Amino acid sequence: MNEDITIEELARRDTVLSTVMDSLFDGVYITDNARRIVFWNRGAEAITGYSAEEVVGRFCHDAVLDHVDGENCPLCRDRCPIVRCLATGENVREKVYPRHKSGRRFPVVTHISALRAPGSGIVAAVEVFRDVSAEEALETLQKKFDELMQSFVSKSTYERVLAQARSGDAASAELRDLTVFYLDVAGFTAFSETNGPLAAVRLLNDVFGMCGLITREHRGDIDKFIGDAIVAVFQDPEDAVRAALRIAHEALPALNAARLREGLPPVRVRMGVHSGQVVQGVIGTGDRKDLTVIGDVVNLASRLESLCTPGEVVVSDACHARLSPGLRDRFVARGSVSVKGRVTPAEIYESRREGGGAPA
């Protein structure tokens, strides 16, 4: 900074510097080291609603803009970023919320730098700020869109499609070792015929909502809904089994107790869990595609579900072998059973309630 650049020089409106700053869309203002505003550009006028005549000569702590942070805590006294900049000389970047002349608050990202004169040290601070209301509105809309999309597709599906969109690469199928949890509502056809479509939809939404929440809490993803059935996938077999046991022994009894208080019939479900290699990839053509898992693991999980006592969980030998001893002890062997579509009988285990034996 040249020695002839003074606060008086910075405040002038007839210099090349002021012309350049007035041409910016961002807001720019300059304060002296007492925090008196000496320059206010046209961008600042457009963003805040305050003209230069209303602001210049006032102190920034006069609550002209009355800045607050994201927690709505006042900044203009003890926590003013300009104070920090003037005291230390450091560049400061913060997101703050000033008050527009109309009274509304709006978000800005502000950058503050110290201006030094040789032999005089810091003589002023310049603040450049930008209204980021549009960016915040877009971010909020994006979050709502993400939440909405993930209510229709699993988290893994959404993240994979998002990664594909960012990279521009076509989605490819891959072989993965996963655990598949298959749940089916027992007697749903008879229930829907007796109680009508509205009651049937409510029953499914109650069950699917409960299962979706528990699946997410146990780090799994709902892969798809098939009529009155759910297919969920987990990377960790223990997560899958703990989710299934929680549904069977905690959430489902609580749901049925609530339904009983409303005079509604209880819900019965069967659950099968199997571990192994599946193919995960995009299935479909044209404008209707789905990222899903296919293979014998999915088929066997659905077959195991059909062998289950309603309200309990059946796991395959492959899944049972992957569990820790304490979790394995919550199941009893059912022996070898014939499974439709398989030549070799399957070794299966059925859950038992803690402190009890095998289900009747």
C-alpha positions as CSV (number, residue, x, y, z in Angstrom):
1,M,0.0,0.0,0.0
2,N,1.4,3.4,-0.9
3,E,2.1,6.0,1.8
4,D,-0.3,8.5,0.2
5,I,-3.2,6.1,0.5
6,T,-5.1,7.2,3.6
7,I,-8.5,6.7,5.0
8,E,-9.5,10.0,3.3
9,E,-8.3,8.6,0.0
10,L,-10.2,5.3,0.5
11,A,-13.4,7.2,1.3
12,R,-13.3,9.2,-2.0
13,R,-15.9,8.4,-4.7
14,D,-13.9,9.9,-7.6
15,T,-11.0,7.6,-7.7
16,V,-10.2,4.6,-10.0
17,L,-10.4,2.4,-6.9
18,S,-13.9,3.5,-6.0
19,T,-15.0,3.0,-9.6
20,V,-13.7,-0.5,-9.6
21,M,-15.3,-1.4,-6.3
22,D,-18.6,0.1,-7.5
23,S,-18.6,-2.1,-10.5
24,L,-18.6,-5.3,-8.4
25,F,-21.8,-7.3,-7.8
26,D,-20.5,-8.3,-4.4
27,G,-20.9,-5.9,-1.4
28,V,-17.8,-4.1,-0.4
29,Y,-17.3,-1.7,2.5
30,I,-14.2,-0.3,4.3
31,T,-13.9,0.7,7.9
32,D,-11.1,2.6,9.6
33,N,-9.4,1.0,12.6
34,A,-12.1,2.4,14.9
35,R,-14.7,0.5,12.8
36,R,-16.2,3.6,11.3
37,I,-17.5,2.9,7.8
38,V,-15.8,5.1,5.3
39,F,-16.8,3.4,2.0
40,W,-19.9,1.5,0.9
41,N,-20.2,0.3,-2.7
42,R,-23.2,0.0,-4.9
43,G,-23.1,-3.8,-4.5
44,A,-23.6,-3.3,-0.7
45,E,-26.5,-1.0,-1.4
46,A,-28.2,-3.6,-3.7
47,I,-27.6,-6.4,-1.2
48,T,-28.6,-4.7,2.1
49,G,-31.1,-2.0,0.9
50,Y,-29.0,0.7,2.7
51,S,-27.6,3.5,0.6
52,A,-24.1,4.9,1.1
53,E,-25.5,8.1,2.5
54,E,-27.3,6.1,5.2
55,V,-24.3,4.1,6.2
56,V,-21.0,6.0,5.7
57,G,-19.8,7.7,8.8
58,R,-21.5,5.3,11.1
59,F,-19.7,2.6,13.1
60,C,-20.3,-1.0,12.1
61,H,-21.3,-1.8,15.7
62,D,-24.1,0.7,15.5
63,A,-26.4,-2.2,14.5
64,V,-26.6,-1.0,11.0
65,L,-26.7,-4.6,9.8
66,D,-27.0,-6.2,13.3
67,H,-25.0,-9.3,12.3
68,V,-25.7,-12.6,14.0
69,D,-24.2,-16.1,13.5
70,G,-25.9,-19.3,12.6
71,E,-27.0,-19.7,16.3
72,N,-28.6,-16.3,16.2
73,C,-25.9,-14.9,18.6
74,P,-25.1,-11.2,18.1
75,L,-21.7,-10.5,16.6
76,C,-21.4,-6.7,16.4
77,R,-20.0,-6.2,19.8
78,D,-17.6,-8.7,21.4
79,R,-17.4,-11.2,18.5
80,C,-17.2,-8.9,15.5
81,P,-15.0,-10.5,12.7
82,I,-13.7,-7.0,11.8
83,V,-12.3,-6.6,15.4
84,R,-10.4,-9.8,15.0
85,C,-9.0,-8.8,11.6
86,L,-7.9,-5.3,12.9
87,A,-6.3,-6.8,16.0
88,T,-4.4,-9.7,14.3
89,G,-4.2,-8.8,10.7
90,E,-5.5,-12.2,9.7
91,N,-7.9,-12.7,6.8
92,V,-11.3,-13.7,8.1
93,R,-13.9,-15.7,6.3
94,E,-17.3,-16.3,8.0
95,K,-20.9,-17.0,7.2
96,V,-23.1,-14.5,9.0
97,Y,-26.7,-13.2,8.9
98,P,-27.1,-9.5,8.6
99,R,-30.5,-7.7,8.7
100,H,-31.8,-6.1,5.5
101,K,-33.2,-2.6,5.6
102,S,-36.6,-4.3,5.2
103,G,-36.1,-6.2,8.4
104,R,-35.5,-9.7,7.1
105,R,-32.3,-11.6,7.8
106,F,-30.4,-13.3,5.0
107,P,-27.2,-15.3,4.8
108,V,-23.9,-13.9,3.4
109,V,-20.4,-15.3,3.1
110,T,-18.0,-12.5,4.1
111,H,-14.2,-12.1,3.6
112,I,-12.4,-9.5,5.7
113,S,-8.8,-8.3,5.1
114,A,-6.6,-5.8,6.8
115,L,-5.2,-2.8,4.9
116,R,-1.7,-1.7,6.0
117,A,0.3,1.5,5.3
118,P,4.1,1.4,5.6
119,G,5.1,2.8,9.0
120,S,1.5,3.0,10.2
121,G,0.5,-0.7,10.5
122,I,-3.1,-1.6,10.0
123,V,-5.2,1.4,9.1
124,A,-8.4,-0.1,7.8
125,A,-10.3,-3.3,7.1
126,V,-12.1,-4.1,3.9
127,E,-15.0,-6.5,3.9
128,V,-16.4,-8.2,0.8
129,F,-19.6,-10.1,1.2
130,R,-22.0,-12.0,-1.0
131,D,-25.7,-12.9,-0.6
132,V,-25.9,-16.7,-0.6
133,S,-29.7,-16.9,-0.2
134,A,-30.1,-18.6,-3.6
135,E,-27.4,-21.2,-2.8
136,E,-29.0,-21.9,0.6
137,A,-32.4,-22.3,-1.0
138,L,-30.9,-24.7,-3.6
139,E,-29.1,-26.7,-0.9
140,T,-32.4,-27.0,1.1
141,L,-34.2,-28.2,-2.0
142,Q,-31.4,-30.7,-2.7
143,K,-31.7,-32.1,0.9
144,K,-35.5,-32.4,0.5
145,F,-35.0,-34.1,-2.8
146,D,-32.5,-36.5,-1.4
147,E,-34.8,-37.4,1.5
148,L,-37.7,-37.9,-0.9
149,M,-35.7,-40.0,-3.3
150,Q,-34.4,-42.2,-0.5
151,S,-38.0,-42.9,0.6
152,F,-38.5,-44.6,-2.8
153,V,-35.1,-46.3,-3.3
154,S,-32.5,-47.6,-0.9
155,K,-29.6,-45.5,0.3
156,S,-27.1,-47.7,-1.5
157,T,-29.1,-47.4,-4.7
158,Y,-29.3,-43.6,-4.4
159,E,-25.6,-43.2,-3.6
160,R,-24.6,-45.5,-6.5
161,V,-26.8,-43.7,-9.0
162,L,-25.5,-40.3,-7.7
163,A,-21.9,-41.6,-8.1
164,Q,-22.8,-42.7,-11.6
165,A,-24.2,-39.3,-12.5
166,R,-21.1,-37.5,-11.2
167,S,-18.7,-39.8,-13.0
168,G,-20.7,-40.2,-16.2
169,D,-19.8,-43.9,-16.2
170,A,-22.5,-46.5,-17.0
171,A,-23.5,-48.7,-14.0
172,S,-22.0,-52.1,-14.0
173,A,-23.0,-55.3,-12.3
174,E,-20.7,-56.6,-9.5
175,L,-20.4,-59.7,-7.4
176,R,-20.7,-58.9,-3.7
177,D,-20.9,-60.9,-0.5
178,L,-24.0,-59.7,1.3
179,T,-26.7,-60.9,3.7
180,V,-30.2,-60.8,2.4
181,F,-33.2,-60.4,4.8
182,Y,-36.6,-61.4,3.3
183,L,-39.8,-60.6,5.2
184,D,-43.3,-61.5,4.2
185,V,-46.6,-60.7,5.8
186,A,-48.4,-63.9,6.6
187,G,-52.0,-64.2,5.5
188,F,-52.0,-60.9,3.8
189,T,-54.2,-62.0,0.9
190,A,-56.9,-63.2,3.2
191,F,-56.6,-60.1,5.3
192,S,-57.0,-57.8,2.3
193,E,-60.0,-59.7,1.0
194,T,-61.7,-59.5,4.4
195,N,-60.8,-55.9,5.4
196,G,-60.6,-54.0,2.1
197,P,-57.9,-52.1,0.3
198,L,-57.5,-49.1,2.7
199,A,-56.9,-51.4,5.7
200,A,-54.5,-53.5,3.6
201,V,-52.5,-50.4,2.6
202,R,-52.4,-49.2,6.2
203,L,-51.1,-52.6,7.4
204,L,-48.4,-52.6,4.8
205,N,-47.3,-49.0,5.6
206,D,-47.2,-49.8,9.3
207,V,-45.0,-52.9,8.7
208,F,-42.9,-51.4,6.0
209,G,-42.3,-48.2,8.0
210,M,-41.2,-50.2,11.0
211,C,-38.9,-52.4,9.0
212,G,-37.4,-49.5,7.1
213,L,-36.5,-47.6,10.2
214,I,-35.0,-50.7,11.9
215,T,-33.1,-51.6,8.7
216,R,-31.5,-48.2,8.5
217,E,-30.6,-48.2,12.2
218,H,-28.8,-51.5,11.6
219,R,-26.9,-50.1,8.6
220,G,-28.9,-52.0,6.0
221,D,-30.9,-50.9,2.9
222,I,-34.3,-51.8,1.7
223,D,-33.6,-53.3,-1.7
224,K,-37.2,-53.6,-2.9
225,F,-40.8,-54.1,-2.0
226,I,-42.5,-57.1,-3.6
227,G,-46.2,-56.9,-2.9
228,D,-46.5,-57.7,0.8
229,A,-42.8,-58.6,1.1
230,I,-39.5,-56.7,1.8
231,V,-36.0,-57.5,0.6
232,A,-33.3,-55.8,2.6
233,V,-29.5,-56.2,2.2
234,F,-26.7,-55.8,4.7
235,Q,-23.0,-55.9,4.5
236,D,-22.7,-57.4,7.9
237,P,-24.7,-60.6,8.7
238,E,-24.9,-59.7,12.4
239,D,-26.6,-56.4,11.5
240,A,-29.1,-58.3,9.4
241,V,-29.9,-60.8,12.1
242,R,-30.1,-58.2,14.9
243,A,-32.5,-56.2,12.8
244,A,-34.7,-59.3,12.1
245,L,-34.7,-60.3,15.8
246,R,-35.6,-56.7,16.9
247,I,-38.5,-56.8,14.5
248,A,-39.7,-60.2,15.6
249,H,-39.3,-59.8,19.4
250,E,-39.6,-56.0,20.0
251,A,-41.1,-53.9,17.2
252,L,-43.8,-56.4,16.0
253,P,-45.2,-57.1,19.5
254,A,-45.4,-53.3,20.1
255,L,-47.1,-52.7,16.7
256,N,-49.6,-55.5,17.4
257,A,-50.3,-54.1,20.9
258,A,-51.1,-50.7,19.3
259,R,-53.3,-52.4,16.7
260,L,-55.1,-54.3,19.4
261,R,-56.0,-51.1,21.2
262,E,-57.6,-49.9,18.0
263,G,-59.6,-53.1,17.6
264,L,-57.4,-54.2,14.6
265,P,-56.2,-57.7,14.0
266,P,-52.5,-58.5,14.7
267,V,-49.9,-58.6,12.0
268,R,-48.0,-61.8,11.5
269,V,-44.7,-61.9,9.5
270,R,-42.1,-64.5,8.5
271,M,-38.5,-63.7,8.1
272,G,-35.6,-65.5,6.4
273,V,-32.0,-64.5,6.3
274,H,-29.2,-65.9,4.1
275,S,-25.6,-64.9,3.4
276,G,-23.5,-65.3,0.3
277,Q,-22.5,-63.9,-3.1
278,V,-25.1,-61.9,-5.0
279,V,-25.0,-60.0,-8.2
280,Q,-25.8,-56.3,-7.6
281,G,-26.5,-54.3,-10.7
282,V,-29.0,-52.3,-12.8
283,I,-32.0,-54.2,-13.9
284,G,-34.5,-52.8,-16.5
285,T,-34.5,-50.9,-19.7
286,G,-35.4,-47.5,-21.1
287,D,-36.6,-45.0,-18.5
288,R,-37.4,-47.6,-15.8
289,K,-34.4,-49.1,-14.1
290,D,-33.6,-50.4,-10.6
291,L,-30.3,-51.1,-8.9
292,T,-31.0,-54.4,-7.1
293,V,-29.6,-57.7,-6.0
294,I,-30.3,-61.0,-7.7
295,G,-29.1,-64.6,-7.4
296,D,-29.6,-67.8,-5.4
297,V,-29.0,-66.0,-2.1
298,V,-32.1,-63.9,-2.6
299,N,-34.1,-66.9,-3.7
300,L,-33.1,-69.0,-0.8
301,A,-33.8,-66.2,1.7
302,S,-37.4,-66.1,0.3
303,R,-37.6,-69.9,0.6
304,L,-36.4,-69.8,4.2
305,E,-39.1,-67.2,5.0
306,S,-41.8,-69.7,3.9
307,L,-40.4,-72.3,6.4
308,C,-40.5,-69.9,9.3
309,T,-42.9,-69.9,12.3
310,P,-44.8,-66.6,12.1
311,G,-43.2,-64.1,14.4
312,E,-39.8,-65.8,14.3
313,V,-36.6,-65.7,12.2
314,V,-35.0,-68.5,10.1
315,V,-31.4,-68.2,9.1
316,S,-29.4,-70.4,6.8
317,D,-26.3,-72.4,7.8
318,A,-24.2,-69.9,5.8
319,C,-25.5,-67.0,7.8
320,H,-25.5,-68.8,11.1
321,A,-21.8,-69.6,10.7
322,R,-20.9,-66.0,10.2
323,L,-22.4,-64.9,13.6
324,S,-20.6,-64.4,16.8
325,P,-21.2,-67.1,19.5
326,G,-23.6,-65.1,21.6
327,L,-25.8,-64.3,18.6
328,R,-25.6,-67.9,17.3
329,D,-26.9,-69.1,20.7
330,R,-30.2,-67.2,20.0
331,F,-31.0,-69.9,17.4
332,V,-31.8,-73.6,17.5
333,A,-31.1,-76.0,14.7
334,R,-34.1,-77.2,12.7
335,G,-32.0,-79.7,10.8
336,S,-32.0,-80.3,7.0
337,V,-35.1,-79.3,5.0
338,S,-36.0,-79.6,1.4
339,V,-36.2,-76.2,-0.3
340,K,-38.1,-75.7,-3.5
341,G,-35.8,-75.2,-6.5
342,R,-32.7,-76.7,-4.8
343,V,-31.4,-80.2,-5.0
344,T,-29.4,-80.1,-1.8
345,P,-31.3,-79.8,1.4
346,A,-30.6,-76.6,3.5
347,E,-29.5,-76.6,7.1
348,I,-31.6,-74.0,8.9
349,Y,-31.8,-72.4,12.3
350,E,-34.8,-70.8,13.9
351,S,-34.8,-68.0,16.5
352,R,-35.8,-68.5,20.1
353,R,-36.6,-65.8,22.5
354,E,-34.0,-65.1,25.2
355,G,-34.6,-67.3,28.2
356,G,-36.9,-69.6,26.2
357,G,-36.6,-72.6,23.9
358,A,-37.5,-73.1,20.3
359,P,-40.8,-71.6,19.1
360,A,-43.7,-73.9,19.0
